Amino acid sequence: MSARIVVGYTATDAGADALALGARLALASDSSLHLVVVLPGEERSVVTPPDAGYDRHIRAQAESWLGDAAATVPDTVRVRTHVRFGESFASGLIDSAHDLGASHIVVGAANGGMRGRHRLGTVAGELLHSADVPVVLAPEGTRRIDPASGISRVTVAIGLRPGADVLLEESLALAAATGAELRLVSLVAVDLPAGISANESAAMHADEVFVHARKALPKGVEAEAVVGLGDSIEEAVSHLSWEPGEIAVVGSSRLARPRRLFLGSTAAKMLHELPVPMIVVPRTRKKKGASS
């Protein structure tokens, strides 16, 4: 069975960004694509009581949007559309990912962000604090990138904190599935005591990180290792080179509940400068046979 990718779709530029990135991932990894629109659930406030005729109209509109979106996906990608109901768009996407056994949930940045940059909206923010599968964030303008361009490189922001092994496993699997190169990045923000140079500190930290990470790599797998150095995480990210077809992978905060996401401070700072899509990975894997 091939992997499945869920795209949270809306008929907006952000939805088109998510669709384009989802199609690019699906095409590169031979995964099936599942476009999902989430409508309000049956429980409503007294302000908006149920109206069968209105509900039918909204569902028909959602199906029309999905049909138009699916028609833009390359013919070689297996695509299905789904109209779901949920308490929120994010919860509906998480339920869809569970039901479909999806490997990732893809969403776009909020409308109004700078091209090539991330600006988190309500849905992305909720997903990044509750999802138990990796969440893929498509920055503004991703819709202008041809899905056939593929994934050129997977860059993983690696460290020594708990969860690094899961992060590396996810990055390895993605690189293998898409045929992309793998790059290990250590981000060093300089805030050092007197007598220790920034370069010395960066070198010591990076050596420790990379030695640990390379021990975890399967035999025969090569990975480039680079250090991002700056006075802040944002500056360290901006000093790195980024390819148009690249994807960055980061881990969830150590404050996250087991098998859930929680966007940490480093990942949040990276988003301010990152010009490529970001995948946020839960710190722990869900054990086979375990319930959600």
DAURPE-V41610 format. One record per backbone hydrogen bond with DSSP energy under -1.0 kcal/mol. CO is the residue of the C=O (numbers start at 1). NH is the residue of the N-H. If there is no record, write none. Layout:
CO_NH + CO_NH
This chain:
3_32 + 4_103 + 5_34 + 6_106 + 7_36 + 10_12 + 12_16 + 13_17 + 14_18 + 15_19 + 16_20 + 17_21 + 18_22 + 19_23 + 20_24 + 21_25 + 22_26 + 23_27 + 24_28 + 25_29 + 26_31 + 32_5 + 33_80 + 34_7 + 35_82 + 36_9 + 37_84 + 39_86 + 45_48 + 51_55 + 52_56 + 53_57 + 54_58 + 55_59 + 56_60 + 57_61 + 58_62 + 59_63 + 60_64 + 61_65 + 62_66 + 63_67 + 64_68 + 65_69 + 66_70 + 67_71 + 69_72 + 70_73 + 74_77 + 78_33 + 80_35 + 82_37 + 84_39 + 86_41 + 88_92 + 89_93 + 90_94 + 91_95 + 92_96 + 93_97 + 94_98 + 95_99 + 96_100 + 97_101 + 97_102 + 104_6 + 105_136 + 106_8 + 107_138 + 110_113 + 114_117 + 117_140 + 119_110 + 121_125 + 122_126 + 123_127 + 124_128 + 126_129 + 127_130 + 127_131 + 128_263 + 131_261 + 134_105 + 135_280 + 136_107 + 137_278 + 138_109 + 139_142 + 140_116 + 141_144 + 142_145 + 146_149 + 147_150 + 152_181 + 153_247 + 154_183 + 155_249 + 156_158 + 156_185 + 161_164 + 163_167 + 164_168 + 165_169 + 166_170 + 167_171 + 168_172 + 169_173 + 170_174 + 171_175 + 172_176 + 173_177 + 174_178 + 175_179 + 175_180 + 181_154 + 182_224 + 183_156 + 184_226 + 185_158 + 186_228 + 188_230 + 193_196 + 197_201 + 198_202 + 199_203 + 200_204 + 201_205 + 202_206 + 203_207 + 204_208 + 205_209 + 206_210 + 207_211 + 208_212 + 209_213 + 210_214 + 211_215 + 218_221 + 224_184 + 226_186 + 228_188 + 230_190 + 232_236 + 233_237 + 234_238 + 235_239 + 237_240 + 243_246 + 245_152 + 247_155 + 248_279 + 249_157 + 250_281 + 253_256 + 257_260 + 262_253 + 264_268 + 265_269 + 266_270 + 267_271 + 270_273 + 270_274 + 277_248 + 278_137 + 279_250 + 280_135 + 281_252 + 287_290
